[in-house]
Each structure stands twice: as C-alpha cells, then as structure tokens.
Amino acid sequence: MNIKSQTLVQINNLYISTNGKDILKNINIKINSGSKIGFVGKNGSGKSTFLKALIGVIDLDKGSVVKNSNLTFGYLPQNILINQNKNIFEVITAPIKKAIEARDKYYVLLKTPKNSLSEISSLEDLINKYDAWDIENKVKELLNSLGLKKSINTEVKNLSGGEKVKVQLLSILLANPDIIILDEPTNHLDLKAFVWLENYLQSTLKAVLVVSHDRNFLDSIVNKIWYLNNTFIKEYTGNFSQFYNELNLEKQKQEYDYSQTIKEKNKIIKQISKKQHRLERGTKNYKKPGMGDKYLKGFYKAKAENLGGKELKNLKEQKNEIIGDLQNNKPEKKDNFYFSVKSSGYTNKPLIRLTDFVVGYEKPLLKHINLQIDYGVRMAVFGKNGCGKSTFMKSLLKNKKVKTRSKIKFFSEFKIGYVDQNLSLLPLNKTIEDIFINEKFFENYSDLREFLTHFMFKSNTLISNLSGGEKLKMYLAYLTMQNPSLLLLDEPTNNLDFESIEALITALNNYKGALVVISHDLYFLSKINLSDIYLIRNEKLSIFNYPLENIDIFKERVLEHL
C-alpha cells in the first residue's frame, strides 16, 4: 500500500542577500514526507545559508517558508556547536530532557497515594513519544553501535572531533524530528559510524535533507538532488550519479547550442556587411535603358534603398536578438581552480624513519611503530575515531606538539606540507592576502593578486568570512607555494565541492613527493593511486593492503578488522 506523501515545508519566492550581493534568489521548492534529498553546489554558493533560513536561524529578505503545524527539525551544522563542559549523556538527551523529567516524575507519582491518573497518563504519552523509559541503556547501545566506547559520563571536551560529531548526531536523531537536516555529516566520522549513518538514513521514514560531497554516500541514500548554482536551486530526480550524468548532458547541450548561435550570429553579420556593400554601390546603377529622366532615376534609387533598408533593418534586428540570446544563455564559466604542488626534488631517498615509536606517555595511543616513509610513497591511514590517526600524523611534524617516545629520524632537510582537519592554523582575523604577504612568497603585489584571482579569491576577504570549503581551498593554495617533499593531509576533502575534489585528485596524482592521508571519502582514496593502506587498531599501526577497486567490499573488509 502506497502512502501518499504530504508537503511538510513549502519555500516560496525566497530571496537572501549579504552586503548587497544576492546569495539565494527566487527559490520555490518543497520538502515532502519521506523525501531523501541531497543538496549540492559549489563552495560558498549558499547551501549552509539556505539551511539556516529553512530552520529560521536567519531572516529572509523576501519570500516565505511555510511549515506544517508542530513540524520539528533536527539540524546538524557543519561546525559542531555543543557545550564542551557537559557529559555525553547530557548532550545527547538535551532535546528530550522534558521526557526524562516526565519519567522521573512518573515514578514519584506512582508512589504517591493520591496521585492524578490524568497527569500520569499525560506523562506516559510524553515518555512513550521519545521512548525514554530506559534512556540510559538506549544511549549506551547507540554509542556502541557508532563505535564510541566511552562512559556516558565522559565530558565532551575530552572527545576527538569525530566523537563529538557522533554525540551531536545522536542528540538530533534521538529527538525524532520530522525532517533531518545534515550539513556535511560524514566529515570526521570513522568508517563504522559512516556505515551506521548510511544504514539509518536508508531505513528511516523521515524526510532527509543532506549536504554532502561524498558521492557514494549520496548514491546510497537520496532519491532527489537539489543543485544550487548562481543563486538558484534546481531539483533533479534520482541519486547523485544520475544527477551528475544529467547535468553533464545539459552542459554539453548548452555549449553546443551556444556554439550554433554564435555561428548564426556570424552568418547574419556577413549578410549585413554584404547588404550594406550592395546598397552603397548598387543604387547608383538603377537606370533602365531608355530612361534618362532624372526623376525616374531618383524614383528607382529610392525604391532600391527602401527595399534594401528594410532587409538590412530585419537583419540587424535578428542580430540584436541573437546577441541577447547569447548573453542570457552563455554557458557557465568553468571553475578554473586547480591545485598543483611541486615537491622540492628530494627524490628516491627515505624521509622519515620510526623505530619502536610510541605516541603519548601516560596512556599511549600508539605503540611499537616501525615505519619508514620514503619519497614517493602514498599511504592512507584508517581507524576508529579517537584511535590516534590525527595525533599520529601530527607526530610526523618536525616542530610537533605531540608527546612521543623512542626514535624518529628525519633524513636531511625537507619541507612538510600539513593540512589538519579543522584548519586550526588559519588566523580568522586576517585577510587572504595577509597570509601570503607575511610569507613573502611574491616579489610584488600584482603577482599576488594574479595568483589569488587564479584561485578565484578576492585578496581582501577575511578568513572568517570564508565557507569551510573556501578555507580549505585557500590552504591548498598556500601549499602550492611551499614545494613540500612530504604532504600530510588530514581529511582534505572535508567541505570541498565535487569539482574541487576532482581538482585535488588530479593534483595529487601529479605530485611526486610522499603522501600520508587520512580520509573517510573512499571514492577520493580510490582515485589517488595509493601504494599502501594502514589500519590503527589495538594501539598498533598495521599494514592493510586490500584493494580499493570495489568500495562496498573494501568497507566490509575494513570493518571486519577494526
């Protein structure tokens, strides 16, 4: 039996602008019950802004968001916003705090001789709504299913970035919202949590709106795609791969039609030129044999000019109409962002050697690591959230702030390019040009401006005003000037749009130096020609060279070993 879907939210003629610039314009779209929508678009195009407008966090310049009465949203922002001083249980159960209080009151009333049956019934309804009777054990089970084996009394400030995402995610889902809205939810998640979330979103009957750059994740979940481009949102039916194929066909047709229109314009321009030439020289020949009368000659000349003038006028009108079509239907200029890193030429030699290496002192995260990183090696590291992946990567830095024991040897002098998953090294109060001026990469300001324009940045933009993907792009641009022999990339695809991920893949495949990468994006990893894959488990780093050709099988194999 098919249940007819109903409209949960209707967005009407929505407009949002910032500093006089249109971000979203004339948006008319709706969310139906049961819809699974993937929301995609370029970095900085306004996806997160739209989500905030949808849930009422920011005001609209124009238009309306019409919601069903008592509709609830569960919203996971791109940047985690939770109270660091609360424990895991307090954060996860915050949205259903009233239900837990109702449960506690319910048991008190049962022991009261003169209790109110109507009040008890009301309390039962609230407790049942959120299944809060045994909420402590329920939270423990959920944490375990996500691979977060921590006490529910653990303070959030002691969790890793991925563990915090898990906690906030459970907080949202436990509230049982009508619409689940997730902004880059797979960022920082380990593979076990990734698969759990994937399965949950596949099976839920709730409406889902998810911003993600992970094409395999979207392919497995969504039945619609919203594509935000040049301030407009267009809806496509199907998963991401179907949308991407359709979009490419649209672009090809648009480019073909545009080229044909240019040919038509050039043809008309030639016709106009010929017609003007004929008019200039042809009217003086309008003299019929035996008709030497100057008045007749003038009559035929005027007639010819009138006829030719009308034809010329029609051609010019056609040309102007075509020029208008060209302006309105000009194919979108391709994003010319590309990421090119050249190594410093330290070739065919070892870079780093770890001997019985230990990360951490009192409670080591990793022990007995014996590893040599040679120039040209390309390794990926997998492991659960909190197992020490990011800490291990930081321990490879020469000026590391990570406690380590035993031997680490750096061979000769070489440069390391490092991107941490939170981009914490970026000074938010500086402009983009400040970063590059301080490093003295350029001899003059005009060269700097040209470089930043190539990366599609305005030099005076504050770092704090960039989207997550734009910040990462800026950091990648910074790396191009360093010529590192070793790249350490911790979740480098986080928040990047699809075009930029493809550009990053191309760049890394052209990069000759050593590469160590942590990433949850299996599509990305499958495309960068890895030489080695390592797993962190039981405080050890071990080789796991299972091929990434079949992503679904690879996921199963990794989960078996974690």
Sequence and secondary structure as in RCSB ss.txt:
>XXXX:A:sequence
MNIKSQTLVQINNLYISTNGKDILKNINIKINSGSKIGFVGKNGSGKSTFLKALIGVIDLDKGSVVKNSNLTFGY
LPQNILINQNKNIFEVITAPIKKAIEARDKYYVLLKTPKNSLSEISSLEDLINKYDAWDIENKVKELLNSLGLKK
SINTEVKNLSGGEKVKVQLLSILLANPDIIILDEPTNHLDLKAFVWLENYLQSTLKAVLVVSHDRNFLDSIVNKI
WYLNNTFIKEYTGNFSQFYNELNLEKQKQEYDYSQTIKEKNKIIKQISKKQHRLERGTKNYKKPGMGDKYLKGFY
KAKAENLGGKELKNLKEQKNEIIGDLQNNKPEKKDNFYFSVKSSGYTNKPLIRLTDFVVGYEKPLLKHINLQIDY
GVRMAVFGKNGCGKSTFMKSLLKNKKVKTRSKIKFFSEFKIGYVDQNLSLLPLNKTIEDIFINEKFFENYSDLRE
FLTHFMFKSNTLISNLSGGEKLKMYLAYLTMQNPSLLLLDEPTNNLDFESIEALITALNNYKGALVVISHDLYFL
SKINLSDIYLIRNEKLSIFNYPLENIDIFKERVLEHL
>XXXX:A:secstr
      EEEEEEEEEEEETTEEEEEEEEEEEETT EEEEEE TTSSHHHHHHHHHTSS  SEEEEEE TT  EEE
E SS    TTSBHHHHHHGGGHHHHHHHHHHHHHHT TT  HHHHHHHHHHHHHTT TTHHHHHHHHHHHTT   
 TTSBGGGS HHHHHHHHHHHHHHT  SEEEEESTTTT  HHHHHHHHHHHHH  SEEEEE S HHHHHHH SEE
EEEETTEEEEEES HHHHHHHHHHHHHHHHHHHHHHHHHHHHHHHHHHHHHHHHHHHGGG   TT   HHHHHHH
HHHHHHHHHHHHHHHHHHHHHHHHHHHHS               S  SSEEEEEEEEEE SSS SEEEEEEEEET
T EEEEEE TTSSHHHHHHHTSTT  S EEEEEEE S   EEEE TT TTS TTSBHHHHHHHHT  SSHHHHHH
HHHHTT  TT BGGGS HHHHHHHHHHHHHTT  SEEEEESTTTT  HHHHHHHHHHHHH  SEEEEE S HHHH
HTS  SEEEEEETTEEEE     SSHHHHHHHHHHH 
